[in-house]
Amino acid sequence: MARSNFKPYGRDFFDGNPTGRFSNGRIPPDFISEAFGLKQIVPAYLDPTYNISDFASGVCFASAGTGFDNATSNVADVIPLWKEVEYYKEYQIKLRAHVGVEKANEILREALYLVSIGTNDFLENYYTLPQRRCQFNSVEEYEDFLIVLAENFFREIYELGARKVSVTALPPMGCLPLERAINVLDYHGCVEGYNDVALEFNGKVGRLVTKLNNELYGFQLVDANAYHILLQIVTQPSSFGKFNICLFYYLCFSIKEYSSFFRIHTCYLTRSCHSMCLDI
C-alpha cells in the first residue's frame, strides 16, 4: 500500500510533518499555486480538514501510485484514475452550490489542470507483474494501450469543462534510485532500456497532445515533458551550481534512523529539485 503519511516525508514542510506528499516538502502544484498568487499549498480533496471554500481556489485529486491503467492502482491499493474523475465531478457540484453556476463554470474553464502520470504503469505494473506482459506482446503495444486510455481521460475532462491542461508523462525512469540500486550488473548505472521506453512513450504523448488540440475546440493541452531536464540533473549535477542541494531523490538523504525506509521508497523528488525543475 502506497502511503507517505509518515516521516521522513514532510520533514522540510512548513510544520515538519508528513502531508501525504511523496516528498520532503512541497511539490510542483504548490509552487505553481504560489506563483499565481494563490495559496502556498494545494489542499487534497479528501483531506477532512478542508472544505469547499478552501477548494474554490485550488484542489488536488491525485493519488500517488496510480496510473492510466486501472490495474496499476491495484498494485499499491490506491485511488484509480476513474475514481479521481468521479471526485472531480462531485467537486463541481459542490463548487456550483458554493459560488453559483456561472462563477463555478468560469473557475473550471479558466483553471490550470496539472496531470503527471505514467511511471507507475511501467515500473509497478508492466515490468513487475506478469499479467500485462502476457496480454501484450511487447512494451510498445502496452504503450499504445495506455495512449488510448490517456486520450479517453483527456476527452472526458474536456467534456466536464477543463480547457487548460498540462501533462507530464515519464521521467528518465531508468535513473530512479530504486532501479539503479538493483542494476548490479551495470554497476548501478541508469537502466537505459527503461529510459528508451520513457522517450518512446513521451513521443506518443506529444503526438496525442497535438491531435487533441486540433480536434477539441478551445482545448489547450500542453506537453510539459520534463525528461531531459531531470536527466540533466542526474547526469550533470555540477551544471546547477557548485553546491547542488537538489538531492534528486530521497535516496540521497543519509538519515540513519530511516535506513530501512530508503531501501523501499526511493522514487520521489525532493522539494529543492521540484523547485529547480520549475525554474528551468
Wavefront OBJ file of the C-alpha trace (Angstrom):
o trace
v 0.000 0.000 0.000
v 1.469 3.350 -1.084
v 1.494 5.808 1.802
v 3.518 8.903 2.632
v 1.841 9.991 5.846
v 4.872 9.206 7.981
v 8.332 10.641 8.489
v 10.726 11.458 6.891
v 8.130 12.609 4.353
v 7.346 16.249 5.027
v 10.461 16.863 7.107
v 11.024 20.197 5.302
v 7.347 21.125 5.054
v 6.145 24.212 6.910
v 5.467 22.349 10.138
v 7.875 19.475 9.511
v 5.072 16.938 9.357
v 4.135 14.471 6.585
v 1.217 15.594 4.429
v 0.679 12.697 2.038
v 3.077 14.212 -0.491
v 5.840 11.848 -1.607
v 8.473 14.480 -0.950
v 10.379 16.102 1.870
v 8.450 19.324 1.239
v 6.257 20.991 -1.324
v 5.698 19.692 -4.861
v 5.147 21.474 -8.239
v 1.414 22.243 -7.856
v 2.216 24.022 -4.585
v 4.930 26.180 -6.172
v 2.742 26.944 -9.197
v -0.185 27.917 -6.974
v 2.022 30.297 -5.019
v 3.447 31.770 -8.240
v -0.110 32.562 -9.354
v -0.665 34.467 -6.143
v -2.846 31.758 -4.630
v -2.255 29.602 -1.564
v 1.175 28.134 -0.828
v -0.125 24.586 -0.736
v -2.863 22.950 -2.782
v -5.199 21.039 -0.452
v -6.148 17.418 -1.088
v -9.810 16.879 -1.880
v -10.111 14.031 0.628
v -8.403 15.897 3.470
v -11.157 16.321 6.103
v -9.547 19.480 7.488
v -10.531 21.394 4.329
v -13.896 22.231 2.784
v -15.296 23.650 -0.437
v -14.349 27.212 0.487
v -10.701 26.079 0.567
v -11.083 24.134 -2.679
v -12.559 27.045 -4.623
v -9.079 28.384 -5.430
v -7.295 25.056 -5.911
v -7.663 21.383 -5.117
v -5.772 18.131 -5.638
v -7.433 14.855 -6.673
v -4.194 12.965 -7.296
v -3.352 9.630 -5.731
v 0.341 8.716 -5.840
v 0.920 5.231 -7.170
v -1.921 5.223 -9.656
v -1.725 5.243 -13.463
v -3.727 5.361 -16.656
v -4.170 1.590 -16.328
v -6.704 0.670 -13.629
v -4.626 -2.412 -12.868
v -1.798 -0.161 -11.697
v -3.849 1.283 -8.859
v -4.488 -2.236 -7.567
v -0.769 -2.841 -7.097
v -0.416 -0.319 -4.289
v -4.109 -0.177 -3.328
v -4.514 3.466 -4.292
v -7.288 5.514 -5.899
v -7.658 4.697 -9.631
v -7.832 7.468 -12.200
v -11.522 6.871 -12.943
v -12.327 7.450 -9.270
v -10.343 10.684 -9.274
v -12.580 11.850 -12.126
v -15.637 10.916 -10.071
v -14.323 13.056 -7.226
v -13.841 15.884 -9.718
v -17.485 15.573 -10.775
v -18.532 15.644 -7.128
v -16.383 18.721 -6.604
v -18.110 20.506 -9.485
v -21.480 20.015 -7.825
v -20.186 21.394 -4.530
v -18.467 24.320 -6.239
v -21.628 25.361 -8.097
v -23.577 25.235 -4.859
v -20.895 27.337 -3.147
v -20.238 30.129 -5.671
v -23.082 29.763 -8.140
v -23.258 28.112 -11.534
v -21.839 30.966 -13.626
v -18.859 31.621 -11.345
v -18.165 27.911 -10.919
v -18.145 27.338 -14.673
v -15.694 30.225 -15.046
v -13.395 28.739 -12.399
v -13.498 25.324 -14.058
v -12.905 26.800 -17.512
v -10.039 29.110 -16.524
v -8.298 26.769 -14.078
v -4.957 25.171 -14.869
v -5.131 21.384 -14.637
v -1.862 19.596 -13.879
v -1.577 15.940 -14.847
v 1.547 13.911 -14.036
v 1.096 10.202 -14.602
v 2.515 7.086 -16.242
v 5.654 5.926 -14.433
v 3.809 3.506 -12.175
v 2.119 1.890 -15.153
v 5.510 0.664 -16.276
v 7.616 0.177 -13.151
v 4.959 -1.013 -10.709
v 2.755 -2.831 -13.189
v 4.114 -3.866 -16.592
v 7.676 -4.674 -15.563
v 6.761 -6.043 -12.136
v 3.681 -8.201 -12.637
v 3.110 -10.797 -15.379
v -0.486 -10.059 -16.364
v 0.068 -7.172 -18.766
v 3.212 -8.722 -20.258
v 1.169 -11.825 -21.023
v -1.623 -9.742 -22.515
v 0.588 -7.547 -24.701
v 3.291 -8.985 -26.942
v 5.600 -6.025 -26.474
v 6.039 -2.925 -24.369
v 5.204 -0.885 -27.481
v 1.742 -2.470 -27.537
v 1.280 -1.634 -23.869
v 2.311 1.954 -24.588
v -0.396 2.160 -27.265
v -2.910 0.743 -24.798
v -2.026 3.490 -22.325
v -2.285 6.171 -25.005
v -5.864 5.097 -25.737
v -6.656 5.350 -22.023
v -4.966 8.750 -21.876
v -6.986 10.029 -24.817
v -10.234 8.846 -23.225
v -9.277 10.593 -19.979
v -8.469 13.932 -21.602
v -11.623 13.840 -23.697
v -13.680 13.164 -20.573
v -12.292 16.059 -18.559
v -12.710 18.272 -21.638
v -16.393 17.390 -21.696
v -16.504 18.250 -17.994
v -15.191 21.736 -18.676
v -11.389 21.543 -18.465
v -9.694 23.724 -21.071
v -6.143 24.434 -19.855
v -4.265 21.228 -19.117
v -0.576 20.456 -18.632
v 0.519 16.832 -18.908
v 3.864 15.483 -17.735
v 4.436 11.870 -18.658
v 7.571 9.842 -17.924
v 10.849 10.957 -16.334
v 14.094 9.078 -17.096
v 12.670 6.231 -15.047
v 15.711 4.055 -15.572
v 17.613 6.534 -13.399
v 15.315 6.250 -10.412
v 17.400 5.227 -7.400
v 15.471 2.014 -6.897
v 16.158 0.927 -10.467
v 19.823 1.886 -10.190
v 20.146 0.123 -6.854
v 19.119 -3.220 -8.343
v 21.047 -2.692 -11.589
v 24.061 -4.542 -10.200
v 25.350 -5.934 -13.497
v 25.675 -2.430 -14.905
v 27.451 -1.060 -11.818
v 24.294 0.680 -10.598
v 24.036 2.908 -13.609
v 20.763 4.005 -15.181
v 18.698 1.269 -16.820
v 18.876 2.555 -20.364
v 16.132 0.217 -21.579
v 13.665 1.901 -19.244
v 14.839 5.334 -20.366
v 14.328 4.325 -24.001
v 10.762 3.304 -23.189
v 10.194 6.626 -21.462
v 11.392 8.538 -24.513
v 9.250 6.447 -26.841
v 6.137 6.817 -24.694
v 6.680 10.551 -24.232
v 6.840 10.895 -28.007
v 3.448 9.223 -28.291
v 2.059 11.525 -25.600
v 3.359 14.501 -27.575
v 1.567 13.319 -30.695
v -1.620 12.787 -28.685
v -1.368 16.355 -27.401
v -1.185 17.681 -30.961
v -4.129 15.533 -32.033
v -6.407 16.617 -29.209
v -5.546 20.298 -29.597
v -6.546 20.029 -33.254
v -9.768 18.133 -32.610
v -11.166 19.712 -29.427
v -12.280 23.318 -29.803
v -10.720 25.639 -27.240
v -8.638 22.889 -25.677
v -5.143 23.992 -24.621
v -3.278 20.823 -23.769
v 0.437 21.364 -23.121
v 3.104 18.683 -23.263
v 5.220 19.535 -20.195
v 7.911 16.973 -20.932
v 10.416 17.022 -18.058
v 12.517 14.065 -19.200
v 15.580 15.951 -20.412
v 15.597 18.405 -17.509
v 15.590 15.596 -14.962
v 18.165 13.583 -16.882
v 20.487 16.585 -16.938
v 20.136 16.980 -13.177
v 21.093 13.331 -12.737
v 23.965 13.199 -15.197
v 25.321 16.764 -14.938
v 24.583 17.941 -11.390
v 27.545 20.324 -11.339
v 25.916 22.439 -14.053
v 23.345 23.503 -11.496
v 25.862 25.124 -9.183
v 28.831 24.255 -7.029
v 26.595 23.050 -4.242
v 23.719 21.249 -5.869
v 21.333 20.610 -2.983
v 18.651 19.180 -5.228
v 19.413 15.698 -3.831
v 17.423 14.370 -6.778
v 15.696 11.646 -4.799
v 15.209 10.572 -1.215
v 17.965 8.018 -1.670
v 20.384 10.901 -1.302
v 19.415 11.543 2.283
v 21.609 9.820 4.825
v 19.473 9.711 7.932
v 20.447 6.708 9.995
v 17.101 6.156 11.692
v 15.355 5.833 8.338
v 17.796 3.442 6.706
v 15.186 0.728 6.132
v 12.778 3.308 4.690
v 15.181 4.326 1.951
v 15.550 0.814 0.621
v 11.916 0.856 -0.407
v 10.762 4.393 -1.089
v 13.374 5.699 -3.482
v 11.425 7.152 -6.381
v 10.399 10.691 -5.480
v 11.800 14.156 -5.995
v 12.916 16.402 -3.167
v 11.454 19.863 -2.653
v 14.600 21.575 -3.955
v 14.545 19.536 -7.125
v 10.860 20.271 -7.740
v 11.579 23.976 -7.411
v 14.685 23.777 -9.597
v 12.839 21.996 -12.398
v 10.121 24.651 -12.424
v 12.724 27.430 -12.546
v 14.358 25.786 -15.552
l 1 2 3 4 5 6 7 8 9 10 11 12 13 14 15 16 17 18 19 20 21 22 23 24 25 26 27 28 29 30 31 32 33 34 35 36 37 38 39 40 41 42 43 44 45 46 47 48 49 50 51 52 53 54 55 56 57 58 59 60 61 62 63 64 65 66 67 68 69 70 71 72 73 74 75 76 77 78 79 80 81 82 83 84 85 86 87 88 89 90 91 92 93 94 95 96 97 98 99 100 101 102 103 104 105 106 107 108 109 110 111 112 113 114 115 116 117 118 119 120 121 122 123 124 125 126 127 128 129 130 131 132 133 134 135 136 137 138 139 140 141 142 143 144 145 146 147 148 149 150 151 152 153 154 155 156 157 158 159 160 161 162 163 164 165 166 167 168 169 170 171 172 173 174 175 176 177 178 179 180 181 182 183 184 185 186 187 188 189 190 191 192 193 194 195 196 197 198 199 200 201 202 203 204 205 206 207 208 209 210 211 212 213 214 215 216 217 218 219 220 221 222 223 224 225 226 227 228 229 230 231 232 233 234 235 236 237 238 239 240 241 242 243 244 245 246 247 248 249 250 251 252 253 254 255 256 257 258 259 260 261 262 263 264 265 266 267 268 269 270 271 272 273 274 275 276 277 278 279 280
